[in-house]
Amino acid sequence: MEPSGAEFDYRAYQGDDAEPRRKGMISEAACTLVVNGQKWVTMLCTPTDLNYLAIGFLFDAGVIKTADEVDEVRLSSGTKELEALVEVSLRRKDVSLPSDATLTTGCSGGLTFYDIAARRSPLTSALRVAPAQIYDAMAQLIAANMELHREVGGFHSAALSDGRTLLIVAHDVGRHNTLDKISGEALSRRIPTRDRLLVITGRVSTEMLAKAARMQTPVVVSRNSPTGLATHLAREWRITIAGYVRGQRMHVYSGEERIVVPQSEATEVGLGSS
């Protein structure tokens, strides 16, 4: 299914003058995740890459560690319009729905079964990046979005970068869903996430930072700002947050030791990754 959905009529105003126009809107659907025959959660999302979304959700929730734990993923339409069903069969049959869920600040009302503020060991990473690498990674993500933004708009994007190119790009109405799609695709395609950059268009909230920590990505790059709690946790977990990355400007809120100048002194991204 394409990210862009049905077209709608609207009126575009400039001052008091208006003219009729028509454009497509970003798709949104209710996606129900069923694990080993048990309904777990219904998520509002853009109905693309739902296999990656499901696998990434289970990984970020700490239910699985590798894609090898997944036996099968089946996608189908739900019983109602704008409804999707993702059925995941895990090799372990003793997995049950976690008892504690957290309603996150994610768009469309994010939900996680992972303790997003759990005590965890700080990330250890030899990664060093130059400001130019951060600016370029964001520019690449914006360029990757340009056509879809021009067509429909109204969505968030995220990418996994090695400091030179974007390895994975994901779009969704929910910013937290984009990171689940990233981690799910990375697991499925055996793409390492450790010692990479996560590049996102939305706000860095605690659940976004927790997903970055789960993926062992020590640098989070955003066009927006982090929340206060996310900044506090980033400093504890030694994750670098570069916010308001626009053009040749950024605000570094944590982990400034990973930012090196000039670029010739930057350690290649991925050094020391396993």
N, C-alpha and C positions, 0 to 999 in steps of 0.2 A: 504494500500500500504506500502511496506517495505521501510526503509530509503535508502537501497542500491538498485541501479538501474541496468542498462545494464552493461555488461562486455566489456572491451576494451583491445585491444592489445597495448603493449608498449615495449620499450627497456630499460632495466636497465643497467646503466653504473657503472663500478668501475674502475676509472682511464681511460685507453683507451679501456678496455674490455667491451663488451656489450653482453647481452643475452636477447632473447625474453621472455616476460612474459604476463600474462593476469590477470586482476582483475576487480571487480565491482567498479563503481563510485557512489558517493552519488547522490540520486535523486534530481532533481530540476524541478519545474514546475511553470507556470504562473497561479496564483490562483486569480480569480476575485470574489470580495465580492459584493454581491447584498443585499441591505437592504430595506425591504418593497417594493420590485419591482424596486428599483432604483440602478443603478450601482454606486458604491462608488469608488473602487480602485482595481487595479490589482497588486498583490504582487508576487515577486519571492520568492519561499520558497520550503522547502522539503515537499512533499505532504502527510504528516502523521498528524494525530490529527487535521485535518482542522476545525473540529467543535470547538475545544478548541482555535485554533488560531483566529477564527472569533469572538468568545465570548470575548476572552482576548483582542483583538484589540479594540472592542467596549468599553470594560471596561476601558482600559488604555487611550482611547481617551476621556473618560468622558461622553460617550453617554448613558451607562447603569451603574447602581450601583450594581445590583444583577442579578443572572441567572433567577430569576422569571420574569424579564422583557422580556425574550426571549420566544416567543410562539413556534417557530419551527426552526430547522436548517436542510437544505436539501443539500446533497452533490451529485454532478454529474460530469461527464466528460464534458469538453468544446467541442467546435466544431473542435478544432485542436488537434493534438498530443501534449502531454506534457502540457495540459491545464486542469484546474480544475475550477469548479464553486461552490461557497458556497452561498446559498440563505438563508438569515436570516429574519424571520418574527418577528417583535417586537409587543408586546401588544399595545404599543403606536403607533398610526398611523400618528401622526403629526411630527415624526422625519424626518428631511431632511438632505441632505449632507451638512456638514459644509463648509463654504465659504473659510476658510483659511487653507492651508495645508503647512506643513514644510517638506522639503526634508532633511532627517537625514543622519548621517554618517554611518548608518547601512550597513552591507554587502548586496549586490544586490540592493542598493539604497533604504533605508528605507523611509517610508512616515508616517507622523502622523498628525492628526487634533487637537492634544492636544498641548497647549502652554507649551513646555517643560521647559522653563525658567520662568514660571509664578511665581508671588509672592505667597508664600504659608506659612502656619504656620509651625514652626519647629516640628519635630516628638517628641512626648513625650513617653518615654518607660523606664520601669524599667529593661529592659533586660541587663544582664551582661554575658559575655562569657569568657572562658579561652582560651589562645592561642592554647592549645591542641584540643579544640573543633573545632576551625577554621581549623587547620591542618588536623584533621580527616575528616571534612566535604569535604574538597577538595580531600583528598585521596579516599573517597567513590565515588565522582563524577568521578574521573579518572578511578577507578576500574569499574564503571558502563559503561564507554565508551570503555574499553579496547578491547572487541571483535569486536565492530563496527569499531573502529579505525584501528584495524589490518586488517579488511576486506576491508574497502573503504577509510577511512579518509576524510578530506576535509569538516568538519562540526564543528559547535559550539554546546556546551551543556550548560544547566543550570539546577539547582535543587533548590527546596525549602527544607530547613532542619530545624528540631526542635532542633538542637544541638546534637542530638544523631544518628538519622537516616535520610535518604533522603525520604521525603514524596511524592515528584513528581520529575520526571526527564524528560527533553525535549531535542530533538536534531533538528537542522535545519541548513541550509546553511547560514542563517542570524541570527546573535546573538540577534538582537532585537526581531525576531520572537520567539526565545526560551522563552523570558519572557512573550510574549503574550500567548503562549501555557501554561505556568505555571499559569498565572492568570486566564485563561479560564478554565483550569481543576480544579483549586482550587475553583472557583465560582460554577462550575457544580457539584463538589463532596462535596461541603460545607466544604472545608478544610480552616481553618483560615490562613491568611497570616500575620496578625499583629504579631509583636514580634517574627518573624522567621528570618532565615538567607537565603539570596539569594546567591547561589554559581554559578559562571559563569566561562567559560574558556576564554572569549573574553575581549576586552578592555572595561573599564567603561566610556562610553561617556555620554553626557547630556541626551540623550533620554533613555539610560539604567537607569540612576539615577532617571529620572522622573517616569519611570515605577515602580521602587522600592518604591519611595515615594507614588505613587498611591496605592500600595499594603500594605503600612505601614510596610515594612520590614526595621528595623533600621540598619541592618548589611549587607553589600555587600562584598562578598569574591570573588576575581578574581585571576587567574593565570597571568593576564596581568596588565597593569597600567591604572590609570584614566587619563582623559584629564585635562587640567588646569581648564576649566570652570566647569567640573563635580566636581573637588575637591573644588572649590570655593562654588558651590551650596550645596555640601554635608556638608560643615561647616555651611552654613546658615540654612540648613534644619535639622541639627543634625543627619545626617546619617553617620555611621561608614563605611569607605572604607578600606579594607585590600587588598592590591595589591601584585603582585608577590608572591603569596602563593605557595611555592614549597618546599616539604619536611617539615622541621621544621623551615622554614624561611618565613618572610613576611614583608611588609612595610605598616604601618598604616598611612594613610594620613589625616584622620579626625575622630572625635568621639572616641578618644583614651580612654576616661573615661569609655567606655563600656568593655574595655579589662581588665580583672582582673587576678592576679597571686597570689597564686597558684590556680589550678583548684578547689580545695575544697571550695574556697571563691566565686566561680561563682554562680550567681543566676540561677536557672533552666530556660532554655529557655521556653517562653510561660507564665511566671509569669505575672499576671496582664492583660493577653490578654482576649479579649471578643469574 
